[in-house]
Amino acid sequence: MIAIEHRARSFFLQCRASAGCIPLLSPSRSRSLQRRGLATVVETRQAPAKAPGTKPYYVTSPIFYVNSAPHVGHLYTLVLTDILKRWAVLCGDERATLLTGTDEHGMKIQKAAQKANTDVKLFCDHHSQQFKALCNAANISYDRFIRTTDDDHKAAVEHFWTELNHAGYIYEAAHEGWYCVSDETFYPESQVQNILDPSTGDTKIVSIETGKEVEWTSEINYHFKLSAFQEPLLRYYSEHPKAIIPKQRQAFIMKEIEGGLNDLSISRPSSRLQWGIRVPGDESQTIYVWLDALINYLTMAGYPYHDRADPNWLWPANCQVIGKDIVRFHTIYWPAFLMALGLPVTKQFLTHAHWTMNNAKMSKSAGNGVNPFFAMDRYGVDSIRFYMAYNGGIVDDAMYENSKVAETYQHILRDGYGNLLHRVFKSKNFNVREAVKLVGEDQAGFSDFLSMEEIDGYGDDIQALHKGIQQLCKQIASTRNNVRKWMAEPNPRIAVGLITDLIRSMNKFFHNSALWKRIKSDDASERRIAQYGLYASAEAIRVISILLQPFMPERMKFALDLMQVPDSMRTFAHAQLGADFIYGPPAVQPGVKGSPEVIFPMLLSAN
């Protein structure tokens, strides 16, 4: 046992160093600090909140069109956006800001309200409330739910238009082309095609990109000199190769820009489009819905009443989360508008793929959308959040299937994570607090144990346990590092996949190690090694739970409360081996019934 406790500590040091944390103290200083109390040592490791004078992290979802009710595709976008905001908070930016809301102007809304035989504003109020209710039901931590009918947004749009006009980027001219009411945009001849409508047998002309019907339109309106920004946009994207995630969509956008940019029609005759913001100084024209809508991201930042020199100014957005169907508007038109006024361009766009149902894109018009409220009621809010982050497509579309939701819930959340949590922290066999205290009071001994190639005097059984503890501790450190890397990308799907890998490894280790038997061994050294195994198991679950907070905030709060992890030690800075030595419940006493509540209860129906 002396050999176990006093050999080189390099392995544990390497685990902590690779996790980017403060190295372990020398034995003498460590003992000195421990005499002052372990909590004192831990407090010095906590990352400080973002310093004043530093811009807050700012992430946005698109604002959602209110021509009908939300489906799970909208929920997916919201969940991704919320994960990024919560991750920033986890990493110390307590002022991180999330904007979402609804886009309420345009021809589609006007026609939808007419079809419903209702006042257009009342129509918008009804559907906007549905999206806000979705945000609240899904625990989206938004800082503002903006509406393009808000007064401050209208003022921002009018000012933005006036500034573009003063800068010489707006002119009036005749415009004709293929216009799509559904997409609210004109398409050039090269981007439309004839197709046969199987339902009617008639031919119609549709957008190649979206498949929506177009009609030939000729009118007088205002134009934005988009063509002037071909070279600036190409230069910007060449200098910022990760401006659009994933890389396939950045390549697509650059190819689009290289093919040439036509000037953009940015108004519609008010005689045709009454529902929108009028062009300043010309009541006969209504501002194009996409110019109107995109400015909402600036409205949140206080535009135009802001000081550009203020380091605390919210703009530019750190990340804007969008579906792949609106990538052109956000990554070509939007940066060009900003460049025209000398405003900073969004730092990064996370563009995601679609959810499909029966191999078709989930959409309002197709009527194949899954009701997100029903899905959350059935499987639980955090379970759906996890499923969408774990299975949702960033590059490729993903099929939404109830059987897959149930499978993910059962195998990963209930049998995987939930099983581990309850077996380790609600067991009559284990005293987690005792194991944590043991390592906390002798960190050098645990470091020595991890650094050893093998343990003298023991057979293959103990050697295998020793190796398993080493590997688990290594994976805890590597998971933390790699999750941080992929969240910075950002790609939450890969990040949560890495956490899931750790859950699987932890399950395998716990099953193979049979700690519940070894912890009762007559051999004191074997009992100590079993305690090390219990400590490593508890650490894996603690770190997993901290890292999963942005994905499943309520369920992870339940888990961390169960583990008795202090609120102040639930940050990313604490998601590493040896960062907390004051958590852990004692063993459940014989004859005492613990709480019957489980973190992921059995599903009543799998399908």
C-alpha positions as CSV (number, residue, x, y, z in Angstrom):
1,M,0.0,0.0,0.0
2,I,2.9,2.3,0.7
3,A,4.0,1.8,-3.0
4,I,0.5,2.7,-4.2
5,E,0.5,5.9,-2.2
6,H,3.9,7.3,-2.9
7,R,4.9,6.7,-6.6
8,A,5.1,9.4,-9.2
9,R,2.1,11.6,-9.7
10,S,2.5,12.4,-13.4
11,F,-0.6,10.7,-14.7
12,F,-3.1,12.7,-12.6
13,L,-1.1,15.8,-13.3
14,Q,-1.3,15.2,-17.0
15,C,-5.1,14.6,-16.8
16,R,-5.6,17.9,-15.1
17,A,-3.1,19.8,-17.3
18,S,-4.7,18.5,-20.5
19,A,-8.1,19.7,-19.2
20,G,-6.7,23.2,-19.1
21,C,-7.0,23.6,-15.3
22,I,-4.6,24.6,-12.6
23,P,-2.0,21.9,-11.8
24,L,-2.1,20.1,-8.6
25,L,-0.2,21.7,-5.8
26,S,3.0,20.3,-4.5
27,P,2.5,17.8,-1.6
28,S,3.7,20.2,1.0
29,R,1.7,23.2,-0.2
30,S,-1.3,20.9,-0.8
31,R,-1.3,19.7,2.8
32,S,-1.0,23.3,4.0
33,L,-4.0,24.4,2.0
34,Q,-6.0,21.4,3.0
35,R,-5.6,22.3,6.7
36,R,-7.4,25.5,5.8
37,G,-10.3,23.5,4.3
38,L,-10.9,21.9,0.9
39,A,-13.5,24.5,-0.1
40,T,-10.8,27.2,0.0
41,V,-8.7,25.3,-2.5
42,V,-11.7,24.7,-4.8
43,E,-12.8,28.4,-4.8
44,T,-9.5,29.5,-6.2
45,R,-10.1,27.4,-9.3
46,Q,-13.5,28.8,-10.3
47,A,-13.3,30.9,-13.5
48,P,-14.3,34.5,-12.9
49,A,-17.4,35.9,-14.6
50,K,-16.7,37.8,-17.8
51,A,-15.1,41.1,-16.9
52,P,-17.0,44.4,-17.4
53,G,-16.0,46.1,-20.6
54,T,-16.1,42.8,-22.5
55,K,-18.9,42.3,-25.0
56,P,-21.5,39.7,-23.9
57,Y,-22.0,36.6,-26.0
58,Y,-24.9,37.2,-28.3
59,V,-26.8,34.4,-30.1
60,T,-30.0,34.6,-32.1
61,S,-32.5,32.2,-33.6
62,P,-34.2,33.3,-36.8
63,I,-37.5,35.0,-36.1
64,F,-40.3,32.7,-37.1
65,Y,-42.9,33.4,-39.7
66,V,-46.4,33.4,-38.1
67,N,-48.4,32.1,-41.1
68,S,-49.2,29.0,-39.1
69,A,-48.4,27.0,-35.9
70,P,-44.9,25.9,-34.9
71,H,-43.6,22.3,-35.5
72,V,-40.6,20.4,-34.2
73,G,-38.3,22.0,-36.8
74,H,-38.8,25.3,-35.1
75,L,-38.1,23.7,-31.8
76,Y,-34.8,22.3,-33.1
77,T,-33.6,25.7,-34.1
78,L,-34.6,27.1,-30.7
79,V,-32.9,24.2,-28.8
80,L,-29.6,24.7,-30.7
81,T,-29.7,28.4,-30.0
82,D,-30.5,27.9,-26.3
83,I,-27.7,25.3,-25.9
84,L,-25.2,27.9,-27.2
85,K,-26.4,30.6,-24.9
86,R,-26.4,28.2,-21.9
87,W,-22.9,27.0,-22.8
88,A,-21.6,30.6,-22.8
89,V,-23.1,31.1,-19.3
90,L,-21.6,27.7,-18.2
91,C,-18.2,29.0,-19.3
92,G,-18.5,32.2,-17.2
93,D,-20.4,34.8,-19.4
94,E,-23.3,35.5,-17.2
95,R,-24.4,38.3,-19.5
96,A,-24.8,36.0,-22.5
97,T,-27.9,37.0,-24.5
98,L,-30.4,35.1,-26.6
99,L,-32.9,36.7,-29.0
100,T,-35.8,35.0,-30.6
101,G,-39.2,36.1,-31.8
102,T,-41.6,36.3,-34.8
103,D,-41.5,37.8,-38.3
104,E,-45.0,39.3,-38.8
105,H,-44.9,41.3,-42.1
106,G,-45.1,40.3,-45.7
107,M,-47.4,38.9,-48.4
108,K,-47.7,35.4,-46.9
109,I,-49.0,36.8,-43.6
110,Q,-51.4,39.2,-45.4
111,K,-52.8,36.3,-47.6
112,A,-52.9,33.9,-44.6
113,A,-55.0,36.4,-42.6
114,Q,-57.3,37.0,-45.6
115,K,-57.8,33.2,-46.0
116,A,-58.6,32.9,-42.3
117,N,-61.0,35.9,-42.6
118,T,-59.4,37.7,-39.7
119,D,-57.7,41.0,-38.9
120,V,-54.0,40.7,-39.8
121,K,-52.7,42.0,-36.5
122,L,-55.0,39.7,-34.5
123,F,-53.8,36.8,-36.7
124,C,-50.2,37.8,-35.9
125,D,-50.9,38.1,-32.2
126,H,-52.4,34.6,-32.1
127,H,-49.6,32.8,-33.9
128,S,-46.8,34.9,-32.2
129,Q,-48.2,33.8,-28.9
130,Q,-47.9,30.1,-30.0
131,F,-44.2,30.5,-30.7
132,K,-43.7,32.3,-27.4
133,A,-45.5,29.5,-25.6
134,L,-43.2,27.0,-27.4
135,C,-40.2,28.9,-26.1
136,N,-41.5,28.8,-22.5
137,A,-42.5,25.2,-22.7
138,A,-39.1,24.2,-24.1
139,N,-37.3,26.1,-21.3
140,I,-35.6,28.5,-23.9
141,S,-33.7,31.1,-21.9
142,Y,-34.4,34.0,-24.2
143,D,-33.7,37.5,-23.1
144,R,-36.2,39.1,-25.5
145,F,-39.0,37.7,-27.6
146,I,-39.0,40.3,-30.4
147,R,-41.9,41.0,-32.9
148,T,-41.4,42.9,-36.1
149,T,-44.6,44.7,-35.2
150,D,-42.8,46.2,-32.1
151,D,-42.5,50.0,-32.2
152,D,-38.7,50.1,-31.6
153,H,-38.2,47.6,-34.4
154,K,-40.2,49.8,-36.8
155,A,-38.1,52.8,-35.8
156,A,-34.9,50.8,-36.4
157,V,-36.0,49.6,-39.8
158,E,-36.9,53.2,-40.9
159,H,-33.5,54.5,-39.7
160,F,-31.6,51.7,-41.4
161,W,-33.4,52.4,-44.7
162,T,-32.7,56.1,-44.4
163,E,-29.0,55.4,-43.8
164,L,-28.8,53.1,-46.7
165,N,-30.4,55.7,-48.9
166,H,-28.1,58.5,-47.7
167,A,-25.1,56.2,-48.3
168,G,-26.2,55.9,-52.0
169,Y,-27.0,52.2,-52.0
170,I,-30.7,52.5,-52.9
171,Y,-32.2,53.5,-56.2
172,E,-35.6,53.2,-57.9
173,A,-36.2,51.2,-61.1
174,A,-38.5,48.9,-62.9
175,H,-38.2,45.3,-61.8
176,E,-39.5,42.1,-63.4
177,G,-38.8,38.5,-62.7
178,W,-40.1,35.3,-61.1
179,Y,-41.5,36.1,-57.7
180,C,-42.3,33.5,-55.0
181,V,-44.9,34.6,-52.5
182,S,-44.0,31.7,-50.2
183,D,-40.3,32.5,-50.1
184,E,-41.0,36.3,-50.3
185,T,-38.2,36.7,-53.0
186,F,-37.5,37.1,-56.7
187,Y,-35.6,34.3,-58.5
188,P,-33.6,34.7,-61.7
189,E,-34.4,32.6,-64.7
190,S,-31.5,30.2,-63.8
191,Q,-33.1,29.4,-60.5
192,V,-36.5,28.3,-61.6
193,Q,-37.8,25.3,-63.5
194,N,-41.0,23.7,-65.0
195,I,-42.4,20.7,-63.1
196,L,-45.5,18.5,-63.4
197,D,-47.9,18.9,-60.5
198,P,-49.0,15.2,-59.8
199,S,-52.1,16.4,-58.0
200,T,-53.5,18.3,-60.9
201,G,-51.6,17.1,-63.9
202,D,-50.7,20.7,-64.8
203,T,-47.2,22.1,-65.3
204,K,-46.0,24.9,-63.1
205,I,-42.9,26.9,-62.6
206,V,-41.1,26.6,-59.2
207,S,-37.9,27.6,-57.4
208,I,-35.2,25.0,-57.9
209,E,-34.0,25.7,-54.4
210,T,-37.2,25.5,-52.4
211,G,-39.7,23.8,-54.8
212,K,-42.2,26.6,-54.2
213,E,-44.3,28.0,-57.0
214,V,-43.3,31.3,-58.7
215,E,-45.2,33.8,-60.8
216,W,-43.9,36.4,-63.3
217,T,-44.1,39.9,-61.8
218,S,-43.3,43.3,-63.2
219,E,-43.3,46.5,-61.1
220,I,-41.6,49.7,-60.1
221,N,-39.7,49.4,-56.7
222,Y,-36.6,50.3,-54.9
223,H,-33.3,48.3,-55.3
224,F,-30.3,47.8,-53.1
225,K,-26.9,47.7,-54.8
226,L,-26.1,44.2,-53.8
227,S,-23.7,43.8,-56.8
228,A,-21.3,46.3,-55.2
229,F,-20.7,43.8,-52.4
230,Q,-19.6,40.7,-54.5
231,E,-15.9,41.3,-53.9
232,P,-16.2,42.4,-50.2
233,L,-18.2,39.3,-49.4
234,L,-15.8,37.0,-51.2
235,R,-12.9,38.6,-49.4
236,Y,-14.7,38.4,-46.0
237,Y,-15.5,34.7,-46.4
238,S,-12.0,33.9,-47.7
239,E,-10.5,35.6,-44.6
240,H,-13.0,33.9,-42.3
241,P,-13.2,30.2,-43.3
242,K,-15.4,29.3,-40.4
243,A,-17.9,32.1,-40.7
244,I,-20.5,29.6,-41.9
245,I,-20.8,26.2,-40.2
246,P,-20.7,23.6,-41.6
247,K,-18.0,24.2,-44.2
248,Q,-20.2,22.7,-47.0
249,R,-22.6,25.6,-46.8
250,Q,-19.8,28.2,-46.7
251,A,-18.5,26.6,-50.0
252,F,-22.0,26.8,-51.4
253,I,-22.4,30.4,-50.5
254,M,-19.0,31.4,-51.9
255,K,-19.9,29.6,-55.2
256,E,-23.2,31.6,-55.3
257,I,-21.3,34.9,-54.8
258,E,-18.7,34.0,-57.3
259,G,-21.4,33.4,-59.9
260,G,-22.4,37.1,-59.6
261,L,-24.8,39.1,-57.5
262,N,-27.7,41.0,-59.0
263,D,-29.1,44.1,-57.3
264,L,-31.9,43.3,-54.9
265,S,-35.4,44.5,-55.0
266,I,-36.1,45.8,-51.5
267,S,-39.7,47.2,-51.7
268,R,-43.1,46.2,-53.0
269,P,-45.9,48.4,-54.2
270,S,-48.2,49.2,-51.2
271,S,-51.2,48.6,-53.5
272,R,-50.2,44.9,-53.5
273,L,-48.6,44.6,-50.1
274,Q,-50.3,46.7,-47.4
275,W,-49.1,44.7,-44.4
276,G,-45.6,46.0,-43.6
277,I,-43.4,49.1,-42.9
278,R,-43.8,51.9,-45.4
279,V,-40.7,53.2,-47.2
280,P,-39.7,56.5,-45.4
281,G,-40.9,59.4,-47.6
282,D,-42.8,57.1,-50.0
283,E,-46.1,55.7,-48.9
284,S,-46.6,54.0,-52.2
285,Q,-43.9,51.4,-51.3
286,T,-43.6,48.8,-48.5
287,I,-40.2,47.7,-47.3
288,Y,-39.2,44.2,-48.4
289,V,-40.0,41.7,-45.6
290,W,-36.5,40.3,-45.5
291,L,-34.8,43.7,-45.1
292,D,-37.3,44.4,-42.4
293,A,-36.9,41.1,-40.7
294,L,-33.1,40.9,-40.6
295,I,-32.8,44.2,-38.8
296,N,-34.5,42.7,-35.7
297,Y,-31.1,41.4,-34.7
298,L,-29.8,45.0,-34.5
299,T,-33.0,46.2,-32.8
300,M,-32.2,44.0,-29.8
301,A,-28.7,45.6,-29.7
302,G,-30.2,49.0,-29.2
303,Y,-29.8,50.2,-32.8
304,P,-29.8,53.0,-33.8
305,Y,-29.4,54.5,-30.2
306,H,-26.0,53.0,-29.4
307,D,-22.4,53.9,-29.1
308,R,-20.3,51.9,-31.5
309,A,-17.2,52.5,-29.5
310,D,-18.8,51.0,-26.3
311,P,-17.0,47.7,-25.7
312,N,-20.1,46.4,-24.0
313,W,-22.3,46.9,-27.1
314,L,-24.1,43.7,-27.9
315,W,-23.5,43.8,-31.6
316,P,-22.1,41.9,-33.6
317,A,-23.8,38.6,-32.9
318,N,-21.4,35.9,-32.0
319,C,-23.5,33.3,-33.6
320,Q,-26.8,33.3,-35.6
321,V,-28.5,29.9,-35.8
322,I,-30.5,29.4,-39.0
323,G,-32.0,26.6,-41.1
324,K,-30.4,25.8,-44.4
325,D,-33.4,27.1,-46.4
326,I,-32.7,30.7,-45.3
327,V,-28.9,30.6,-45.6
328,R,-28.8,32.9,-48.7
329,F,-30.8,35.7,-46.9
330,H,-28.6,35.6,-43.8
331,T,-25.1,35.0,-45.3
332,I,-25.4,37.2,-48.5
333,Y,-28.0,39.9,-48.1
334,W,-27.5,40.5,-44.4
335,P,-23.7,40.9,-44.4
336,A,-24.0,43.2,-47.4
337,F,-26.6,45.4,-45.7
338,L,-24.3,45.6,-42.7
339,M,-21.2,46.4,-44.8
340,A,-23.1,49.2,-46.5
341,L,-23.4,51.0,-43.2
342,G,-20.0,50.1,-41.9
343,L,-21.5,47.9,-39.2
344,P,-19.7,44.8,-38.0
345,V,-20.7,41.5,-39.6
346,T,-22.1,38.6,-37.6
347,K,-19.1,36.5,-36.4
348,Q,-20.6,33.1,-37.2
349,F,-23.6,31.4,-38.7
350,L,-24.6,27.9,-37.5
351,T,-26.7,26.5,-40.3
352,H,-28.6,23.3,-39.7
353,A,-30.4,20.8,-41.9
354,H,-34.0,19.9,-41.7
355,W,-36.1,17.4,-39.9
356,T,-38.1,15.2,-42.3
357,M,-41.2,13.1,-42.0
358,N,-41.7,10.3,-44.5
359,N,-38.6,11.5,-46.4
360,A,-40.1,15.0,-47.0
361,K,-39.1,18.2,-45.3
362,M,-41.3,19.0,-42.3
363,S,-43.2,22.2,-43.2
364,K,-46.4,24.0,-42.5
365,S,-47.5,24.0,-46.1
366,A,-46.9,20.3,-46.5
367,G,-49.0,19.6,-43.4
368,N,-46.5,17.0,-42.1
369,G,-45.2,18.9,-39.1
370,V,-44.9,17.2,-35.7
371,N,-46.6,19.1,-32.9
372,P,-43.7,20.0,-30.5
373,F,-46.0,20.5,-27.5
374,F,-47.3,16.9,-27.9
375,A,-43.8,15.6,-28.2
376,M,-42.6,17.3,-25.0
377,D,-45.7,16.2,-23.1
378,R,-45.1,12.6,-24.2
379,Y,-41.4,12.2,-23.6
380,G,-40.5,15.2,-21.3
381,V,-39.0,18.6,-22.2
382,D,-35.3,17.7,-21.6
383,S,-35.7,14.3,-23.3
384,I,-36.8,16.0,-26.5
385,R,-34.1,18.6,-26.2
386,F,-31.5,15.9,-25.9
387,Y,-33.0,13.8,-28.7
388,M,-32.9,16.8,-31.1
389,A,-29.4,17.8,-30.2
390,Y,-28.1,14.2,-30.4
391,N,-30.0,13.1,-33.6
392,G,-30.6,16.4,-35.4
393,G,-28.8,17.1,-38.6
394,I,-26.3,19.8,-39.0
395,V,-25.0,18.7,-42.4
396,D,-27.6,16.2,-43.5
397,D,-31.4,16.0,-42.9
398,A,-32.6,13.8,-40.1
399,M,-35.8,11.7,-39.9
400,Y,-38.1,12.3,-37.0
401,E,-39.5,9.1,-35.7
402,N,-41.2,8.4,-32.4
403,S,-39.5,5.0,-32.2
404,K,-36.1,6.8,-32.3
405,V,-37.1,9.2,-29.6
406,A,-38.2,6.3,-27.4
407,E,-35.0,4.4,-28.2
408,T,-32.8,7.3,-27.4
409,Y,-34.7,7.9,-24.1
410,Q,-34.5,4.2,-23.1
411,H,-30.9,3.3,-24.0
412,I,-29.0,6.5,-23.4
413,L,-31.0,8.5,-20.9
414,R,-32.8,5.9,-18.7
415,D,-30.6,2.7,-19.0
416,G,-27.4,4.6,-19.6
417,Y,-27.1,7.9,-17.6
418,G,-30.0,7.4,-15.2
419,N,-29.0,3.9,-14.3
420,L,-25.5,5.1,-13.4
421,L,-26.7,8.1,-11.4
422,H,-28.9,6.0,-9.2
423,R,-26.6,3.0,-8.8
424,V,-23.7,5.2,-7.6
425,F,-25.5,8.0,-5.7
426,K,-28.6,6.2,-4.3
427,S,-27.0,3.0,-3.3
428,K,-26.9,1.2,0.1
429,N,-23.5,-0.2,-1.1
430,F,-21.6,3.0,-1.6
431,N,-20.8,6.1,0.4
432,V,-19.8,8.6,-2.2
433,R,-19.0,11.3,0.3
434,E,-16.5,9.0,2.0
435,A,-14.8,8.2,-1.4
436,V,-14.6,11.9,-2.4
437,K,-13.2,12.8,1.0
438,L,-10.6,10.0,0.9
439,V,-9.2,11.3,-2.4
440,G,-9.6,15.0,-1.4
441,E,-7.5,14.4,1.7
442,D,-4.8,12.4,-0.1
443,Q,-4.7,13.7,-3.7
444,A,-1.1,12.7,-3.9
445,G,-2.0,9.1,-3.2
446,F,-4.6,9.0,-5.9
447,S,-2.2,10.7,-8.4
448,D,0.4,8.0,-7.6
449,F,-2.2,5.3,-8.1
450,L,-3.1,6.7,-11.5
451,S,0.5,7.1,-12.7
452,M,1.5,3.5,-11.9
453,E,1.9,1.1,-14.8
454,E,0.8,-1.8,-12.6
455,I,0.3,-2.6,-8.9
456,D,2.9,-4.8,-7.4
457,G,1.7,-8.0,-5.7
458,Y,-1.8,-8.3,-7.3
459,G,-3.2,-10.5,-9.9
460,D,-4.8,-9.8,-13.3
461,D,-8.2,-9.0,-11.7
462,I,-6.9,-6.0,-9.7
463,Q,-4.6,-5.0,-12.6
464,A,-7.6,-4.8,-14.9
465,L,-9.5,-2.7,-12.3
466,H,-6.5,-0.4,-12.0
467,K,-6.3,0.0,-15.8
468,G,-10.0,0.6,-16.0
469,I,-9.8,3.5,-13.5
470,Q,-6.9,5.0,-15.4
471,Q,-8.7,4.8,-18.7
472,L,-11.9,6.3,-17.3
473,C,-10.0,9.3,-15.8
474,K,-8.2,9.9,-19.1
475,Q,-11.6,9.9,-20.9
476,I,-13.0,12.4,-18.4
477,A,-10.2,14.8,-19.2
478,S,-10.3,14.2,-23.0
479,T,-14.1,14.5,-23.1
480,R,-14.0,17.9,-21.4
481,N,-11.4,19.2,-23.8
482,N,-13.1,17.8,-26.9
483,V,-16.6,19.0,-25.9
484,R,-15.1,22.5,-25.4
485,K,-13.6,22.3,-28.9
486,W,-16.8,21.3,-30.6
487,M,-18.9,23.8,-28.8
488,A,-16.5,26.5,-29.9
489,E,-16.9,25.2,-33.5
490,P,-19.9,25.2,-32.9
491,N,-21.4,21.8,-33.4
492,P,-23.5,20.7,-30.4
493,R,-24.3,17.4,-32.1
494,I,-20.7,16.2,-32.0
495,A,-20.3,17.6,-28.5
496,V,-23.2,15.7,-27.0
497,G,-22.1,12.6,-28.9
498,L,-18.8,12.7,-27.0
499,I,-20.6,13.1,-23.7
500,T,-22.7,10.1,-24.7
501,D,-19.5,8.1,-25.4
502,L,-18.4,8.8,-21.9
503,I,-21.7,7.6,-20.5
504,R,-21.2,4.3,-22.4
505,S,-17.6,3.9,-21.2
506,M,-18.7,4.6,-17.7
507,N,-21.4,2.0,-17.9
508,K,-19.0,-0.6,-19.2
509,F,-16.4,0.2,-16.5
510,F,-19.0,0.1,-13.7
511,H,-20.4,-3.3,-14.9
512,N,-16.9,-4.9,-15.3
513,S,-15.4,-3.5,-12.0
514,A,-18.1,-5.0,-9.7
515,L,-17.2,-2.3,-7.1
516,W,-20.2,-3.2,-5.0
517,K,-18.4,-6.5,-4.1
518,R,-14.8,-5.1,-3.8
519,I,-15.9,-2.3,-1.5
520,K,-16.7,-5.0,1.1
521,S,-13.4,-6.9,0.7
522,D,-11.4,-8.1,3.7
523,D,-8.3,-6.8,2.0
524,A,-7.8,-3.2,3.0
525,S,-5.8,-2.3,-0.1
526,E,-8.5,-3.8,-2.4
527,R,-11.1,-1.8,-0.5
528,R,-9.0,1.4,-1.1
529,I,-8.7,0.6,-4.8
530,A,-12.5,0.1,-4.9
531,Q,-13.0,3.5,-3.2
532,Y,-10.8,5.0,-6.0
533,G,-13.0,3.3,-8.5
534,L,-16.1,4.7,-6.8
535,Y,-14.5,8.1,-6.8
536,A,-13.7,7.9,-10.5
537,S,-17.2,6.8,-11.2
538,A,-18.7,9.7,-9.2
539,E,-16.4,12.1,-11.0
540,A,-17.4,10.8,-14.4
541,I,-21.1,11.3,-13.5
542,R,-20.5,14.7,-12.0
543,V,-18.6,16.0,-15.0
544,I,-21.1,14.5,-17.5
545,S,-23.9,16.2,-15.6
546,I,-22.2,19.6,-15.6
547,L,-21.5,19.3,-19.4
548,L,-25.1,18.3,-20.1
549,Q,-26.6,21.3,-18.3
550,P,-27.0,23.3,-21.5
551,F,-28.7,20.4,-23.2
552,M,-31.0,19.2,-20.3
553,P,-31.0,22.0,-17.7
554,E,-33.9,20.8,-15.5
555,R,-32.9,17.1,-15.4
556,M,-29.2,18.0,-14.8
557,K,-30.3,20.3,-11.9
558,F,-32.1,17.3,-10.5
559,A,-29.0,15.1,-10.9
560,L,-26.6,17.7,-9.4
561,D,-28.9,18.3,-6.5
562,L,-29.0,14.5,-5.9
563,M,-25.2,14.5,-5.9
564,Q,-25.2,17.4,-3.5
565,V,-22.9,19.5,-5.8
566,P,-23.0,23.1,-4.6
567,D,-24.6,25.6,-7.0
568,S,-21.3,27.5,-7.3
569,M,-19.5,24.4,-8.5
570,R,-21.6,23.6,-11.5
571,T,-19.6,25.6,-14.0
572,F,-17.4,24.5,-16.8
573,A,-14.4,25.3,-14.7
574,H,-15.5,22.5,-12.3
575,A,-16.1,20.0,-15.1
576,Q,-12.8,18.3,-14.5
577,L,-11.2,15.6,-12.4
578,G,-10.5,16.8,-8.9
579,A,-12.2,20.2,-9.0
580,D,-14.7,19.4,-6.3
581,F,-14.0,17.5,-3.1
582,I,-17.1,18.5,-1.0
583,Y,-20.0,16.8,-2.9
584,G,-21.6,13.4,-2.5
585,P,-24.3,11.9,-0.4
586,P,-23.6,9.3,2.2
587,A,-24.8,5.7,1.7
588,V,-28.5,5.0,2.1
589,Q,-28.9,3.5,5.6
590,P,-30.3,0.0,6.0
591,G,-34.1,0.2,6.6
592,V,-34.3,3.8,5.4
593,K,-36.3,4.3,2.2
594,G,-34.8,6.8,-0.2
595,S,-36.8,9.1,-2.5
596,P,-38.7,7.0,-5.1
597,E,-38.3,9.7,-7.8
598,V,-36.0,8.7,-10.6
599,I,-34.4,11.0,-13.1
600,F,-35.8,9.3,-16.2
601,P,-38.9,7.2,-15.4
602,M,-40.2,4.4,-17.5
603,L,-42.1,5.4,-20.6
604,L,-45.8,4.5,-20.6
605,S,-45.6,3.8,-24.3
606,A,-42.6,3.4,-26.6
607,N,-44.4,4.5,-29.8
